[in-house]
Amino acid sequence: MPITYLEVPEGIRMDGKHKLVGAIYAALHEAYPYPYDVRIFLREWRPDSVSQDGQLGSEPVRPVFMMHVPEGANIDAKRKMLRKINDAIVEASCRSS
C-alpha cells in the first residue's frame, strides 16, 4: 500500500486539491497497481510556520513530497511516476489562491 505525504504552501483551492490528489493517485497506481488502498496526506503550511536557515517566513514555502512505497517497481515506471507527480504539484502550486 503506497502512503504519501505532501507538504505545501497554504492557499491551494479545493478544486486544485482534488485535481492534485487525483493526479498523484493515478501516477502511483500506474507504478504500484495495488487495489484501493493508496493514501495521500496533504498538509498546508503558512509562511510564518516554516523556517529556512533558522528564519521564519524568510522564503516562500516550497512543496515537500515523501513516499512510503513497496519495493520492486521498475525504474522507468518510478521515473515516469515522479515526473507526473512533480508536474501535478507544480500545476497546483501555480494555481493557488
N, CA, C and O atoms as CSV, one atom per row, in Angstrom:
chain,resi,resn,atom,element,x,y,z
A,1,MET,N,N,0.834,-1.163,0.000
A,1,MET,CA,C,0.000,0.000,0.000
A,1,MET,C,C,0.888,1.239,0.000
A,1,MET,O,O,1.600,1.471,0.977
A,2,PRO,N,N,0.872,2.038,-1.056
A,2,PRO,CA,C,1.610,3.297,-1.077
A,2,PRO,C,C,0.980,4.328,-0.135
A,2,PRO,O,O,-0.237,4.511,-0.117
A,3,ILE,N,N,1.821,4.983,0.631
A,3,ILE,CA,C,1.402,6.070,1.513
A,3,ILE,C,C,2.278,7.265,1.189
A,3,ILE,O,O,3.501,7.141,1.120
A,4,THR,N,N,1.658,8.426,0.989
A,4,THR,CA,C,2.426,9.613,0.647
A,4,THR,C,C,2.037,10.782,1.542
A,4,THR,O,O,0.927,10.846,2.071
A,5,TYR,N,N,2.978,11.699,1.694
A,5,TYR,CA,C,2.774,12.920,2.466
A,5,TYR,C,C,3.217,14.081,1.594
A,5,TYR,O,O,4.342,14.095,1.097
A,6,LEU,N,N,2.339,15.050,1.408
A,6,LEU,CA,C,2.664,16.219,0.613
A,6,LEU,C,C,2.479,17.458,1.479
A,6,LEU,O,O,1.375,17.751,1.939
A,7,GLU,N,N,3.564,18.174,1.693
A,7,GLU,CA,C,3.568,19.421,2.460
A,7,GLU,C,C,3.602,20.552,1.438
A,7,GLU,O,O,4.496,20.591,0.592
A,8,VAL,N,N,2.641,21.472,1.505
A,8,VAL,CA,C,2.532,22.541,0.504
A,8,VAL,C,C,2.248,23.875,1.185
A,8,VAL,O,O,1.830,23.914,2.342
A,9,PRO,N,N,2.480,24.976,0.453
A,9,PRO,CA,C,2.062,26.263,0.996
A,9,PRO,C,C,0.540,26.334,1.042
A,9,PRO,O,O,-0.142,25.733,0.212
A,10,GLU,N,N,0.016,27.069,2.013
A,10,GLU,CA,C,-1.444,27.186,2.084
A,10,GLU,C,C,-1.962,27.996,0.903
A,10,GLU,O,O,-1.241,28.805,0.319
A,11,GLY,N,N,-3.207,27.766,0.570
A,11,GLY,CA,C,-3.826,28.564,-0.469
A,11,GLY,C,C,-4.231,27.810,-1.720
A,11,GLY,O,O,-4.793,28.412,-2.635
A,12,ILE,N,N,-3.964,26.508,-1.794
A,12,ILE,CA,C,-4.420,25.752,-2.963
A,12,ILE,C,C,-5.936,25.574,-2.838
A,12,ILE,O,O,-6.429,25.053,-1.837
A,13,ARG,N,N,-6.657,26.009,-3.857
A,13,ARG,CA,C,-8.112,25.918,-3.833
A,13,ARG,C,C,-8.554,24.454,-3.818
A,13,ARG,O,O,-7.811,23.558,-4.220
A,14,MET,N,N,-9.783,24.235,-3.344
A,14,MET,CA,C,-10.304,22.875,-3.215
A,14,MET,C,C,-10.314,22.134,-4.544
A,14,MET,O,O,-9.976,20.951,-4.586
A,15,ASP,N,N,-10.692,22.799,-5.631
A,15,ASP,CA,C,-10.693,22.115,-6.924
A,15,ASP,C,C,-9.265,21.726,-7.314
A,15,ASP,O,O,-9.053,20.674,-7.917
A,16,GLY,N,N,-8.293,22.562,-6.975
A,16,GLY,CA,C,-6.892,22.238,-7.233
A,16,GLY,C,C,-6.419,21.051,-6.410
A,16,GLY,O,O,-5.636,20.227,-6.882
A,17,LYS,N,N,-6.908,20.969,-5.158
A,17,LYS,CA,C,-6.548,19.831,-4.298
A,17,LYS,C,C,-7.099,18.527,-4.869
A,17,LYS,O,O,-6.415,17.503,-4.890
A,18,HIS,N,N,-8.357,18.584,-5.333
A,18,HIS,CA,C,-8.963,17.375,-5.925
A,18,HIS,C,C,-8.163,16.920,-7.143
A,18,HIS,O,O,-7.877,15.733,-7.302
A,19,LYS,N,N,-7.811,17.866,-7.991
A,19,LYS,CA,C,-7.040,17.537,-9.186
A,19,LYS,C,C,-5.651,17.004,-8.804
A,19,LYS,O,O,-5.160,16.052,-9.409
A,20,LEU,N,N,-5.029,17.620,-7.803
A,20,LEU,CA,C,-3.699,17.222,-7.356
A,20,LEU,C,C,-3.688,15.798,-6.814
A,20,LEU,O,O,-2.868,14.986,-7.243
A,21,VAL,N,N,-4.580,15.480,-5.883
A,21,VAL,CA,C,-4.565,14.123,-5.325
A,21,VAL,C,C,-4.985,13.092,-6.367
A,21,VAL,O,O,-4.523,11.952,-6.328
A,22,GLY,N,N,-5.857,13.481,-7.298
A,22,GLY,CA,C,-6.223,12.562,-8.385
A,22,GLY,C,C,-5.034,12.228,-9.265
A,22,GLY,O,O,-4.841,11.074,-9.647
A,23,ALA,N,N,-4.233,13.245,-9.588
A,23,ALA,CA,C,-3.046,13.023,-10.422
A,23,ALA,C,C,-1.995,12.207,-9.679
A,23,ALA,O,O,-1.355,11.336,-10.269
A,24,ILE,N,N,-1.813,12.483,-8.387
A,24,ILE,CA,C,-0.851,11.701,-7.599
A,24,ILE,C,C,-1.302,10.248,-7.515
A,24,ILE,O,O,-0.498,9.332,-7.688
A,25,TYR,N,N,-2.596,10.040,-7.249
A,25,TYR,CA,C,-3.119,8.678,-7.182
A,25,TYR,C,C,-2.896,7.939,-8.499
A,25,TYR,O,O,-2.431,6.799,-8.501
A,26,ALA,N,N,-3.224,8.578,-9.608
A,26,ALA,CA,C,-3.089,7.927,-10.920
A,26,ALA,C,C,-1.636,7.547,-11.181
A,26,ALA,O,O,-1.363,6.450,-11.668
A,27,ALA,N,N,-0.704,8.438,-10.863
A,27,ALA,CA,C,0.715,8.154,-11.090
A,27,ALA,C,C,1.194,7.016,-10.195
A,27,ALA,O,O,1.912,6.125,-10.649
A,28,LEU,N,N,0.796,7.046,-8.930
A,28,LEU,CA,C,1.184,5.964,-8.007
A,28,LEU,C,C,0.584,4.630,-8.445
A,28,LEU,O,O,1.262,3.602,-8.447
A,29,HIS,N,N,-0.691,4.661,-8.816
A,29,HIS,CA,C,-1.373,3.415,-9.184
A,29,HIS,C,C,-0.786,2.800,-10.452
A,29,HIS,O,O,-0.798,1.579,-10.612
A,30,GLU,N,N,-0.282,3.624,-11.337
A,30,GLU,CA,C,0.338,3.104,-12.553
A,30,GLU,C,C,1.631,2.356,-12.225
A,30,GLU,O,O,1.900,1.303,-12.803
A,31,ALA,N,N,2.433,2.893,-11.301
A,31,ALA,CA,C,3.699,2.249,-10.932
A,31,ALA,C,C,3.501,1.114,-9.929
A,31,ALA,O,O,4.226,0.119,-9.953
A,32,TYR,N,N,2.515,1.272,-9.050
A,32,TYR,CA,C,2.218,0.283,-7.999
A,32,TYR,C,C,0.731,-0.038,-8.070
A,32,TYR,O,O,-0.062,0.576,-7.357
A,33,PRO,N,N,0.336,-0.984,-8.913
A,33,PRO,CA,C,-1.090,-1.250,-9.134
A,33,PRO,C,C,-1.755,-2.043,-8.011
A,33,PRO,O,O,-2.232,-3.159,-8.216
A,34,TYR,N,N,-1.777,-1.439,-6.811
A,34,TYR,CA,C,-2.429,-2.070,-5.674
A,34,TYR,C,C,-3.878,-1.619,-5.633
A,34,TYR,O,O,-4.180,-0.464,-5.933
A,35,PRO,N,N,-4.759,-2.509,-5.271
A,35,PRO,CA,C,-6.181,-2.142,-5.287
A,35,PRO,C,C,-6.591,-1.337,-4.051
A,35,PRO,O,O,-6.381,-1.774,-2.920
A,36,TYR,N,N,-7.170,-0.176,-4.274
A,36,TYR,CA,C,-7.992,0.538,-3.306
A,36,TYR,C,C,-7.350,0.990,-1.997
A,36,TYR,O,O,-8.089,1.344,-1.079
A,37,ASP,N,N,-6.065,1.000,-1.853
A,37,ASP,CA,C,-5.516,1.463,-0.577
A,37,ASP,C,C,-4.274,2.314,-0.794
A,37,ASP,O,O,-3.194,1.985,-0.306
A,38,VAL,N,N,-4.430,3.396,-1.519
A,38,VAL,CA,C,-3.366,4.373,-1.713
A,38,VAL,C,C,-3.749,5.580,-0.867
A,38,VAL,O,O,-4.829,6.145,-1.044
A,39,ARG,N,N,-2.870,5.978,0.052
A,39,ARG,CA,C,-3.197,7.090,0.946
A,39,ARG,C,C,-2.324,8.291,0.629
A,39,ARG,O,O,-1.111,8.172,0.455
A,40,ILE,N,N,-2.961,9.440,0.558
A,40,ILE,CA,C,-2.269,10.701,0.275
A,40,ILE,C,C,-2.647,11.680,1.375
A,40,ILE,O,O,-3.804,12.085,1.487
A,41,PHE,N,N,-1.671,12.057,2.183
A,41,PHE,CA,C,-1.887,13.025,3.245
A,41,PHE,C,C,-1.380,14.375,2.764
A,41,PHE,O,O,-0.210,14.517,2.409
A,42,LEU,N,N,-2.258,15.357,2.753
A,42,LEU,CA,C,-1.938,16.692,2.271
A,42,LEU,C,C,-1.968,17.651,3.461
A,42,LEU,O,O,-2.969,17.740,4.172
A,43,ARG,N,N,-0.864,18.366,3.669
A,43,ARG,CA,C,-0.801,19.325,4.769
A,43,ARG,C,C,-0.332,20.669,4.236
A,43,ARG,O,O,0.654,20.759,3.505
A,44,GLU,N,N,-1.063,21.716,4.619
A,44,GLU,CA,C,-0.720,23.067,4.176
A,44,GLU,C,C,-0.007,23.830,5.299
A,44,GLU,O,O,-0.300,23.655,6.482
A,45,TRP,N,N,0.937,24.678,4.887
A,45,TRP,CA,C,1.732,25.454,5.841
A,45,TRP,C,C,1.656,26.938,5.512
A,45,TRP,O,O,1.757,27.332,4.350
A,46,ARG,N,N,1.478,27.755,6.543
A,46,ARG,CA,C,1.560,29.213,6.401
A,46,ARG,C,C,3.030,29.604,6.373
A,46,ARG,O,O,3.854,28.911,6.969
A,47,PRO,N,N,3.381,30.693,5.699
A,47,PRO,CA,C,4.788,31.115,5.634
A,47,PRO,C,C,5.422,31.340,7.004
A,47,PRO,O,O,6.617,31.101,7.177
A,48,ASP,N,N,4.627,31.799,7.985
A,48,ASP,CA,C,5.200,32.045,9.311
A,48,ASP,C,C,5.343,30.773,10.141
A,48,ASP,O,O,5.705,30.831,11.316
A,49,SER,N,N,5.061,29.632,9.531
A,49,SER,CA,C,5.220,28.340,10.215
A,49,SER,C,C,6.355,27.511,9.637
A,49,SER,O,O,6.540,26.356,10.021
A,50,VAL,N,N,7.122,28.097,8.709
A,50,VAL,CA,C,8.201,27.354,8.060
A,50,VAL,C,C,9.490,28.164,8.170
A,50,VAL,O,O,9.511,29.361,7.887
A,51,SER,N,N,10.554,27.500,8.581
A,51,SER,CA,C,11.844,28.156,8.750
A,51,SER,C,C,12.820,27.727,7.659
A,51,SER,O,O,12.902,26.548,7.312
A,52,GLN,N,N,13.548,28.685,7.131
A,52,GLN,CA,C,14.654,28.407,6.213
A,52,GLN,C,C,15.902,28.965,6.876
A,52,GLN,O,O,15.992,30.170,7.109
A,53,ASP,N,N,16.859,28.111,7.178
A,53,ASP,CA,C,18.096,28.525,7.840
A,53,ASP,C,C,17.835,29.300,9.127
A,53,ASP,O,O,18.520,30.283,9.411
A,54,GLY,N,N,16.843,28.860,9.909
A,54,GLY,CA,C,16.562,29.474,11.199
A,54,GLY,C,C,15.737,30.739,11.153
A,54,GLY,O,O,15.541,31.375,12.189
A,55,GLN,N,N,15.248,31.126,9.987
A,55,GLN,CA,C,14.452,32.348,9.836
A,55,GLN,C,C,13.031,31.985,9.413
A,55,GLN,O,O,12.822,31.399,8.351
A,56,LEU,N,N,12.062,32.337,10.247
A,56,LEU,CA,C,10.664,32.079,9.896
A,56,LEU,C,C,10.225,32.986,8.757
A,56,LEU,O,O,10.521,34.181,8.755
A,57,GLY,N,N,9.527,32.421,7.803
A,57,GLY,CA,C,8.959,33.189,6.709
A,57,GLY,C,C,9.969,33.872,5.815
A,57,GLY,O,O,9.642,34.837,5.125
A,58,SER,N,N,11.202,33.374,5.821
A,58,SER,CA,C,12.242,34.036,5.034
A,58,SER,C,C,12.129,33.763,3.535
A,58,SER,O,O,12.643,34.531,2.721
A,59,GLU,N,N,11.460,32.677,3.175
A,59,GLU,CA,C,11.282,32.313,1.769
A,59,GLU,C,C,9.880,31.743,1.599
A,59,GLU,O,O,9.281,31.276,2.567
A,60,PRO,N,N,9.355,31.777,0.384
A,60,PRO,CA,C,8.068,31.107,0.149
A,60,PRO,C,C,8.185,29.613,0.466
A,60,PRO,O,O,9.226,28.996,0.241
A,61,VAL,N,N,7.103,29.052,0.988
A,61,VAL,CA,C,7.078,27.625,1.302
A,61,VAL,C,C,7.178,26.833,0.011
A,61,VAL,O,O,6.412,27.059,-0.926
A,62,ARG,N,N,8.122,25.906,-0.035
A,62,ARG,CA,C,8.246,25.037,-1.211
A,62,ARG,C,C,7.676,23.657,-0.877
A,62,ARG,O,O,7.848,23.174,0.242
A,63,PRO,N,N,7.003,23.023,-1.831
A,63,PRO,CA,C,6.420,21.713,-1.565
A,63,PRO,C,C,7.485,20.667,-1.214
A,63,PRO,O,O,8.603,20.683,-1.729
A,64,VAL,N,N,7.091,19.769,-0.326
A,64,VAL,CA,C,7.914,18.617,0.050
A,64,VAL,C,C,7.028,17.385,-0.107
A,64,VAL,O,O,5.894,17.367,0.372
A,65,PHE,N,N,7.540,16.363,-0.773
A,65,PHE,CA,C,6.774,15.140,-1.025
A,65,PHE,C,C,7.554,13.946,-0.510
A,65,PHE,O,O,8.713,13.751,-0.877
A,66,MET,N,N,6.919,13.141,0.346
A,66,MET,CA,C,7.537,11.924,0.880
A,66,MET,C,C,6.658,10.726,0.523
A,66,MET,O,O,5.430,10.813,0.536
A,67,MET,N,N,7.304,9.620,0.208
A,67,MET,CA,C,6.563,8.419,-0.176
A,67,MET,C,C,7.075,7.213,0.602
A,67,MET,O,O,8.274,7.061,0.834
A,68,HIS,N,N,6.141,6.370,0.992
A,68,HIS,CA,C,6.465,5.048,1.516
A,68,HIS,C,C,5.784,4.069,0.563
A,68,HIS,O,O,4.561,3.926,0.573
A,69,VAL,N,N,6.585,3.401,-0.254
A,69,VAL,CA,C,6.033,2.532,-1.290
A,69,VAL,C,C,6.738,1.174,-1.242
A,69,VAL,O,O,7.869,1.076,-0.768
A,70,PRO,N,N,6.073,0.140,-1.729
A,70,PRO,CA,C,6.697,-1.180,-1.767
A,70,PRO,C,C,7.902,-1.204,-2.710
A,70,PRO,O,O,7.990,-0.409,-3.646
A,71,GLU,N,N,8.805,-2.105,-2.453
A,71,GLU,CA,C,9.944,-2.306,-3.347
A,71,GLU,C,C,9.484,-3.039,-4.597
A,71,GLU,O,O,8.419,-3.655,-4.625
A,72,GLY,N,N,10.307,-2.958,-5.618
A,72,GLY,CA,C,10.097,-3.815,-6.767
A,72,GLY,C,C,9.559,-3.159,-8.021
A,72,GLY,O,O,9.474,-3.816,-9.059
A,73,ALA,N,N,9.195,-1.897,-7.966
A,73,ALA,CA,C,8.692,-1.268,-9.193
A,73,ALA,C,C,9.851,-1.048,-10.159
A,73,ALA,O,O,10.982,-0.800,-9.744
A,74,ASN,N,N,9.562,-1.141,-11.415
A,74,ASN,CA,C,10.530,-0.913,-12.480
A,74,ASN,C,C,11.050,0.527,-12.401
A,74,ASN,O,O,10.276,1.450,-12.147
A,75,ILE,N,N,12.355,0.724,-12.618
A,75,ILE,CA,C,12.967,2.040,-12.501
A,75,ILE,C,C,12.351,3.040,-13.478
A,75,ILE,O,O,12.155,4.203,-13.124
A,76,ASP,N,N,12.043,2.608,-14.697
A,76,ASP,CA,C,11.416,3.512,-15.663
A,76,ASP,C,C,10.005,3.902,-15.220
A,76,ASP,O,O,9.584,5.039,-15.434
A,77,ALA,N,N,9.275,2.975,-14.608
A,77,ALA,CA,C,7.937,3.271,-14.085
A,77,ALA,C,C,8.027,4.278,-12.944
A,77,ALA,O,O,7.186,5.169,-12.833
A,78,LYS,N,N,9.050,4.139,-12.090
A,78,LYS,CA,C,9.229,5.087,-10.985
A,78,LYS,C,C,9.590,6.478,-11.505
A,78,LYS,O,O,9.089,7.480,-10.994
A,79,ARG,N,N,10.446,6.544,-12.505
A,79,ARG,CA,C,10.801,7.846,-13.086
A,79,ARG,C,C,9.580,8.532,-13.700
A,79,ARG,O,O,9.365,9.729,-13.512
A,80,LYS,N,N,8.793,7.762,-14.429
A,80,LYS,CA,C,7.584,8.297,-15.050
A,80,LYS,C,C,6.606,8.782,-13.970
A,80,LYS,O,O,6.000,9.845,-14.103
A,81,MET,N,N,6.463,7.990,-12.903
A,81,MET,CA,C,5.580,8.341,-11.793
A,81,MET,C,C,6.018,9.663,-11.167
A,81,MET,O,O,5.192,10.551,-10.958
A,82,LEU,N,N,7.302,9.801,-10.868
A,82,LEU,CA,C,7.804,11.012,-10.220
A,82,LEU,C,C,7.666,12.233,-11.121
A,82,LEU,O,O,7.392,13.331,-10.636
A,83,ARG,N,N,7.851,12.055,-12.415
A,83,ARG,CA,C,7.674,13.161,-13.364
A,83,ARG,C,C,6.215,13.653,-13.326
A,83,ARG,O,O,5.961,14.857,-13.297
A,84,LYS,N,N,5.270,12.714,-13.328
A,84,LYS,CA,C,3.850,13.070,-13.301
A,84,LYS,C,C,3.473,13.740,-11.979
A,84,LYS,O,O,2.714,14.709,-11.964
A,85,ILE,N,N,4.006,13.220,-10.870
A,85,ILE,CA,C,3.715,13.810,-9.558
A,85,ILE,C,C,4.297,15.216,-9.480
A,85,ILE,O,O,3.627,16.137,-9.012
A,86,ASN,N,N,5.524,15.390,-9.927
A,86,ASN,CA,C,6.143,16.708,-9.920
A,86,ASN,C,C,5.328,17.700,-10.753
A,86,ASN,O,O,5.093,18.829,-10.320
A,87,ASP,N,N,4.900,17.286,-11.939
A,87,ASP,CA,C,4.100,18.164,-12.803
A,87,ASP,C,C,2.792,18.567,-12.120
A,87,ASP,O,O,2.365,19.717,-12.217
A,88,ALA,N,N,2.158,17.614,-11.427
A,88,ALA,CA,C,0.883,17.908,-10.731
A,88,ALA,C,C,1.116,18.898,-9.586
A,88,ALA,O,O,0.306,19.801,-9.377
A,89,ILE,N,N,2.204,18.736,-8.852
A,89,ILE,CA,C,2.498,19.648,-7.739
A,89,ILE,C,C,2.800,21.052,-8.267
A,89,ILE,O,O,2.329,22.042,-7.707
A,90,VAL,N,N,3.569,21.134,-9.322
A,90,VAL,CA,C,3.883,22.443,-9.920
A,90,VAL,C,C,2.595,23.126,-10.381
A,90,VAL,O,O,2.387,24.306,-10.099
A,91,GLU,N,N,1.740,22.402,-11.079
A,91,GLU,CA,C,0.494,22.991,-11.570
A,91,GLU,C,C,-0.369,23.478,-10.418
A,91,GLU,O,O,-0.912,24.581,-10.486
A,92,ALA,N,N,-0.510,22.679,-9.355
A,92,ALA,CA,C,-1.339,23.072,-8.207
A,92,ALA,C,C,-0.747,24.280,-7.498
A,92,ALA,O,O,-1.483,25.164,-7.059
A,93,SER,N,N,0.570,24.326,-7.383
A,93,SER,CA,C,1.227,25.441,-6.707
A,93,SER,C,C,1.082,26.739,-7.504
A,93,SER,O,O,0.940,27.814,-6.921
A,94,CYS,N,N,1.117,26.642,-8.818
A,94,CYS,CA,C,0.988,27.842,-9.667
A,94,CYS,C,C,-0.424,28.386,-9.657
A,94,CYS,O,O,-0.630,29.573,-9.912
A,95,ARG,N,N,-1.406,27.540,-9.367
A,95,ARG,CA,C,-2.807,27.957,-9.404
A,95,ARG,C,C,-3.358,28.237,-8.009
A,95,ARG,O,O,-4.571,28.381,-7.855
A,96,SER,N,N,-2.502,28.318,-6.984
A,96,SER,CA,C,-3.003,28.549,-5.625
A,96,SER,C,C,-3.500,29.979,-5.484
A,96,SER,O,O,-3.074,30.892,-6.191
A,97,SER,N,N,-4.401,30.129,-4.558
A,97,SER,CA,C,-5.040,31.414,-4.205
A,97,SER,C,C,-5.553,32.134,-5.365
A,97,SER,O,O,-6.111,33.221,-5.219
